[in-house]
Amino acid sequence: MSSSRKDKFIITKLNLTHLELCRDLDRIALNELWSKENWKKELLDPEKICLGIIYHLELIAVCCGHSIFNEFNIHAIAVHPDYRKKGLGVLLLNKLIYDAKEKGCQLATLEVDEKNNAAKKLYEKFGFKTCGLRKNYFSNGNNALIKTLRL
């Protein structure tokens, strides 16, 4: 699927009505990172922020995270493969960071697969710095880089 330059992507706050859309995108873009129960918890918890972009009744991008005291942990960011390189990750991450600041957070953290170059480039654009490593963190055995950003 392609989109034209005239397309305007709108960020939507996701809730339980978006559960199956989240699971569909998870299968396509995250290799089934979370179970149905994980997604339910993510969408139901009022302390968590789940944002998405729905286009032609399909969830094409999602990001989620939550705050603990003054720190915001980013759980997931995914963009449908057909819509990558259109700035959707930047759009969602900008909004997620803005919302985290609004909640009083001063630091954002995340884990990224050390082999996911596209994601690492996105986070570097925002100024995230690597501060640690989690060995064999992902189900595929890959290590995770721990990244932080002062908000």
Secondary structure, DSSP 8 states (H G I E B T S, - for coil): ----TT----EEE--GGGHHHHHHHHHHHSSS-S-HHHHHHHHH-TTEEEEEEEETTEEEEEEEEEEETTEEEEEEEEE-GGGTTSSHHHHHHHHHHHHHHHTT--EEEEEEETT-HHHHHHHHHHT-EEEEEETT-STTS--EEEEEEE-
